[in-house]
Each structure stands twice: as structure tokens, then as C-alpha cells.
Amino acid sequence: MKTYRAVYYNIVDTLEYENCLLKKWGINNLELIDVKNKSGKVPFTECAAGADAIVVEYEPITREVVEKLKCCKIIALQSIGYDNIDIKAAAEHGICVTNAPRFCTEDVALHSIGMMLDLARGITYFDRRVRAGCWEYELAPPIHRIRGETVGLVFFGSIPRAMVPVLKNLGMRVLVYAPTKAAEFINSYGAEKADTLAELLMQSDFVSLHMPLKKETFHMIGKKELKQMKKTAYLINTARGAVVDEKALAAALKDGTIAGAAADVFEDEKGRHTELASFCNTVVTPHTAFLSEESFYDARKIALCQIVERLVQHRKPENLVNRELLGEMK
């Protein structure tokens, strides 16, 4: 029986949990290799040489990298987004790419709503002031009750769908812009469909972004879109940094085009820099909307399941992204 090798590249923690799962499942022909290379001194392709499977989170895997992965049959992501992988190149080389959908649905939904409430109540704003010794509230921006206000959800996957009942229980109107979703489907969740993004932006008091990062969604929210929002409105981004033109957002915050913003994702996460952190009317977190003890282990289990399905069971992984490979897997 052939033994397969799976390289876990710069994954947090040891692989004790994964090895326990393999033992529980009775699988003894899959070797897991833990590679820590945070400094990047060793080229990624050298670390992954000879691997039948590779597990990554945010490591960029370009066409050039894919072409050097001679043995690889599957790249399993411990994340929902897969914009860091050249999907087309992987498909051309017969490499399955899988993700971990829904592993953090509840967590990101809660984080998005938490950011909205923070902006609405000025919690982080007042926290900063108190820590600086300022207890006076008279100069704070106007604070309004949220009951009756409109939340605009851009796209309608599992995360925004999980947000709807909570928002409705808070007494808010929910408007959705999702071009591929029928009005009847959106209505079944107690939300309303906006026919255009502009319609949603003009009506919403809070705009929460939930689109994947693709060519079509790159800088989907830019100067023009920000100007379409109410001056009293807030923008919340827990999707991907590049779906927002961050320079345009910073300018909009400076000149009062919108009231404020919250972001968990940024255009320059690798450089760990964002101008958004310099404003008093923003809330920023370091790409942690997904984070909980439960989601941490769910993502790991899902990724391992995909590898087992592809290598050990020789079948289509449940979360296959490049589905054009369905008829070609051996």
C-alpha cells in the first residue's frame, strides 16, 4: 500500500490533532510533515518537494510555483478564500484545490455584527479616550439607536445569511445585493433584494461586505461607491482587503464622505500596514473574524478530510474548487 506525504506549510500549532484524527479513522498510509519556514529562507518549492498534498492558509501559490510541484495532487486550504492560489494553473496541472467553507460562518457573522455595534455605540472610540484620560463625552460623534435602520449586505453566502436573524431581532431592516440570488430566496430569510449595488449603498446605514476576491470584485468599493453612501453611514469589511480601494476609503474618512468604517482585512496584510488604523472613527482587527477555538479545529479537520478523500479514498474531495477536474482525477 502506497504511503502518501502531506506537507503542512507554516500552519499554526503542531500536527498532533491531525495525527490523532488519522489514527481514529484507521488511516496509516498518510504521512504528515510539519514545515515551519516563517523567515522564508528556504524556497516554498523546496519545502514542498515530493509532497502529494500541501496544506496552506495564505501562502501565495502562483503559476510558477505550481509548475514546480511535480508530485502534488491536492492543495488543501484551511480557509474559505482561495485567491492566493492560481486556480487555473493548478487545474491545468491536475492539482485539486480545496477550501474549508462554513468552518467559521458563525464566527465571522458575529464579528461583523460586533463591529457594526461597536461603530454604532462608539465603544472603541470611548475606550481609546478613557485610556488617554479623557472622560468627557460631549465632543463624541452623534450616537443613534439602530432600531429601524438599514443594514446592506453585499453578497449573500452563508455568513451574511447567518447575520440576518440577529439583525432582524435588533429591529433592523436588511437589504441584500446579490446578483446571482433570486428575490424569493433572499425574501425567504426575511431580507429584501436590491437590484443594484448603488441602490443598496444609497439606502443603507451600515454596509457589510461579504464577497469573494475575484477580478470582478477587486476594488468593488471605490471612490464612486463611497460617494453613493450616506454621510452618516458606516462600511464594514470582513471579506477580503482588496475588495475595497483602501486609499479611497481613507480619503472618504478624512473628508467626511462616510461616518466611519470597520475592517478585519486589508490590502497590505503582509506588510502589516493600514492607514485605517490612524482614524478615530474606525475599528480595525488583524484578520481574526474567523477565530475561535472551534473554528480553529474545524478548519484543520476539513482540510485533512479533503486530503484523505483525494489520496487515500481516490475520490472527489467534497470541497473541490476547480471542479473542471472532476472527470480527470485518477
C-alpha positions in Angstrom: 0.0 0.0 0.0 1.4 3.3 -1.1 2.3 5.9 1.6 1.4 9.5 0.7 3.1 12.6 2.0 1.3 15.8 3.0 3.3 18.9 3.8 1.7 21.4 6.3 3.4 24.7 5.5 3.7 27.3 8.2 0.5 26.1 9.9 -0.1 27.2 13.5 0.4 24.5 16.1 1.7 21.0 15.8 0.1 18.2 13.9 -0.9 16.2 17.0 -4.6 16.9 16.3 -4.4 15.7 12.7 -2.4 12.6 13.6 -5.0 11.7 16.2 -7.7 12.0 13.6 -5.9 9.7 11.2 -5.5 7.1 14.0 -9.1 7.4 14.8 -10.1 7.0 11.2 -7.7 3.9 10.9 -5.5 5.5 8.2 -1.9 4.6 8.3 -0.6 5.4 4.8 -0.6 9.2 5.1 2.5 10.8 6.5 2.0 14.4 7.7 5.1 16.7 7.6 5.2 19.9 9.6 7.3 22.6 7.9 7.9 25.8 9.7 9.6 28.4 7.4 8.3 31.8 8.7 11.6 33.5 7.6 11.1 32.3 4.0 14.8 31.5 3.8 14.0 28.1 2.2 12.0 28.4 -1.1 8.5 27.1 -0.8 9.0 24.7 -3.7 11.9 23.1 -1.8 9.8 22.7 1.3 7.0 21.1 -0.7 9.3 18.9 -3.0 7.9 15.4 -3.3 4.7 16.1 -1.5 1.5 14.5 -2.7 -0.5 17.1 -0.7 0.1 20.6 0.5 -1.8 22.4 3.3 -1.6 26.2 3.4 -3.6 29.1 4.6 -2.5 32.4 3.0 0.8 31.3 1.2 0.7 32.6 -2.4 0.9 29.7 -4.9 1.5 31.2 -8.3 1.7 29.5 -11.7 5.4 29.4 -11.4 5.2 27.6 -8.1 2.5 25.2 -9.4 4.7 24.2 -12.3 7.4 23.0 -9.9 5.1 20.9 -7.8 5.7 17.7 -9.7 4.2 15.2 -7.3 1.3 17.3 -5.9 -2.2 16.1 -6.4 -4.0 18.4 -4.0 -3.6 21.8 -2.3 -5.9 21.9 0.7 -6.6 25.3 2.2 -7.6 25.9 5.8 -9.6 28.9 4.8 -12.7 29.9 2.8 -11.0 32.2 0.3 -8.6 30.8 -2.3 -7.5 34.0 -4.1 -3.9 33.2 -3.1 -3.9 30.2 -5.4 -3.6 30.2 -9.2 -6.6 28.0 -9.7 -6.3 27.8 -13.5 -2.7 26.7 -13.3 -3.5 24.1 -10.7 -6.3 22.7 -12.9 -4.0 22.6 -15.9 -1.5 20.5 -13.9 -4.2 18.2 -12.5 -3.9 19.5 -8.9 -7.1 19.7 -6.9 -7.6 22.8 -4.9 -10.0 22.6 -1.9 -11.1 25.1 0.7 -12.9 25.0 4.0 -16.3 26.6 3.5 -18.5 27.3 6.5 -15.8 26.5 9.1 -16.2 29.9 10.6 -19.6 31.1 9.4 -20.9 31.8 12.9 -17.6 33.5 14.0 -17.4 35.9 11.1 -21.1 36.7 11.2 -20.7 37.5 14.9 -17.6 39.6 14.3 -19.3 41.6 11.6 -22.3 42.3 13.8 -19.9 43.1 16.7 -18.1 45.7 14.5 -21.4 47.2 13.5 -22.5 47.6 17.1 -19.1 49.0 18.1 -19.4 51.7 15.4 -23.0 52.4 16.3 -22.2 52.8 20.1 -18.7 54.2 19.8 -17.4 51.5 22.1 -13.8 51.5 20.7 -13.9 55.3 20.4 -14.7 55.8 24.0 -12.3 53.1 25.1 -9.4 54.9 23.4 -10.5 58.2 25.0 -10.7 56.8 28.5 -7.3 55.1 28.2 -6.0 58.6 27.2 -7.5 60.1 30.3 -10.5 61.8 28.5 -13.8 61.0 30.2 -15.9 63.8 28.6 -18.4 62.6 26.1 -19.7 65.9 24.9 -17.4 66.0 21.9 -18.2 62.5 20.7 -19.9 62.0 17.3 -23.7 61.7 17.4 -24.9 58.3 18.5 -28.3 56.9 17.3 -30.3 53.9 18.1 -30.1 51.2 15.5 -33.7 50.0 15.6 -35.3 50.8 12.2 -32.0 51.4 10.4 -31.0 49.5 7.3 -28.1 47.1 7.0 -26.9 46.4 3.5 -25.3 43.0 2.9 -23.2 42.8 -0.2 -23.5 39.2 -1.5 -25.4 36.5 0.3 -23.3 33.5 1.2 -23.5 31.5 4.4 -22.0 34.3 6.6 -24.5 37.1 5.7 -27.3 34.6 5.8 -26.3 33.8 9.4 -26.4 37.5 10.2 -30.0 38.1 9.1 -31.9 36.7 12.1 -29.7 38.6 14.6 -30.1 41.8 12.7 -33.9 41.3 12.4 -34.1 40.7 16.2 -32.3 44.0 16.7 -35.2 45.6 14.8 -33.2 46.4 11.6 -34.1 46.3 8.0 -31.9 44.0 5.9 -31.2 44.8 2.3 -29.1 42.5 0.1 -27.2 43.0 -3.1 -26.5 39.5 -4.6 -26.8 39.4 -8.4 -26.9 35.6 -8.5 -29.6 35.2 -5.9 -33.3 35.4 -6.7 -35.5 37.8 -4.8 -37.6 34.9 -3.5 -34.6 33.2 -2.0 -33.5 36.4 -0.2 -37.0 37.2 0.9 -37.2 33.7 2.5 -34.6 34.9 5.0 -36.6 38.0 5.9 -34.4 40.3 3.8 -35.1 42.4 0.7 -33.2 42.3 -2.6 -31.5 45.4 -4.0 -31.4 45.3 -7.8 -28.1 47.3 -7.9 -25.2 47.9 -5.7 -25.9 51.7 -6.0 -29.4 51.1 -4.6 -28.1 49.3 -1.6 -25.4 51.9 -0.9 -27.8 54.8 -1.1 -30.3 53.2 1.3 -28.1 51.6 3.9 -26.9 53.0 7.3 -24.4 50.1 7.6 -22.8 48.4 4.6 -21.3 45.0 5.3 -19.1 43.3 2.7 -19.1 39.5 2.1 -17.9 39.0 -1.5 -15.0 36.8 -2.5 -12.0 38.4 -4.1 -12.1 37.9 -7.8 -11.2 40.0 -10.9 -14.8 41.3 -10.9 -14.8 42.3 -7.2 -11.4 43.9 -7.0 -11.9 47.4 -5.7 -15.6 46.9 -6.0 -16.0 49.6 -3.3 -14.1 52.6 -4.5 -14.4 56.4 -4.7 -17.6 56.4 -6.7 -19.3 53.8 -4.5 -18.3 55.5 -1.3 -19.8 58.8 -2.6 -23.1 56.9 -3.1 -23.3 56.0 0.6 -25.0 58.3 3.2 -22.7 60.7 5.0 -24.0 59.1 8.2 -23.3 55.5 7.1 -20.6 53.0 8.1 -18.7 50.5 6.0 -17.7 47.1 7.4 -15.3 44.7 5.6 -14.7 41.1 6.8 -14.4 39.8 3.3 -11.0 40.5 1.6 -9.0 43.6 1.8 -8.7 44.3 -1.9 -12.5 44.4 -2.5 -12.2 47.9 -1.1 -9.9 50.6 -2.6 -8.3 51.4 0.8 -6.8 54.7 -0.4 -10.3 55.9 -1.5 -11.7 54.7 1.9 -9.1 56.6 3.8 -9.9 59.7 1.8 -13.6 59.3 2.4 -13.0 59.1 6.1 -10.8 62.2 6.1 -13.3 64.3 4.2 -16.5 63.0 5.9 -17.9 61.2 2.9 -19.0 58.5 5.3 -19.2 58.4 9.1 -16.8 55.6 9.8 -15.6 52.1 8.9 -14.5 48.8 10.4 -12.2 46.3 8.8 -10.8 42.9 9.6 -9.0 42.6 6.3 -6.6 45.0 4.4 -4.8 45.4 1.1 -1.4 45.2 2.7 -1.6 42.4 5.3 1.8 41.0 4.5 3.4 44.4 5.3 1.1 44.8 8.3 0.2 48.4 7.4 -3.1 50.2 7.1 -3.9 53.9 7.2 -7.3 52.9 8.6 -5.7 52.4 12.0 -4.9 56.2 12.2 -8.5 57.3 12.3 -10.7 57.8 15.4 -13.8 56.7 13.6 -12.5 53.3 12.6 -12.4 49.8 14.2 -9.6 47.5 13.0 -8.8 43.9 13.8 -5.9 41.8 12.4 -7.8 39.3 10.1 -9.3 37.5 13.1 -13.0 37.5 12.3 -12.7 33.7 11.7 -11.1 33.0 15.0 -12.5 30.7 17.7 -11.2 27.5 19.3 -14.0 25.7 17.5 -13.3 27.2 14.1 -9.5 26.5 14.5 -10.1 22.8 14.8 -13.0 22.7 12.2 -10.7 24.2 9.5 -8.0 21.6 10.2 -10.4 18.7 10.2 -12.0 19.8 6.9 -8.6 20.2 5.2 -7.4 16.8 6.3 -10.7 15.2 5.1 -10.1 16.7 1.6 -6.6 15.1 1.5 -7.9 11.7 2.7 -10.7 11.8 0.1 -8.3 12.6 -2.7 -5.3 10.5 -1.9 -6.5 7.6 0.3 -10.0 7.1 -0.9 -9.3 8.1 -4.5 -12.4 10.2 -4.9 -13.5 13.7 -5.5 -12.9 15.9 -2.5 -16.1 17.4 -1.1 -14.9 21.0 -1.3 -13.2 20.9 -4.7 -12.8 24.4 -6.0 -11.5 23.7 -9.6 -14.4 21.5 -10.5 -13.2 21.1 -14.1 -11.0 18.3 -12.8 -14.0 16.1 -11.9 -13.6 13.8 -14.9 -9.8 13.7 -14.8 -8.9 12.5 -11.3 -7.0 9.2 -11.1 
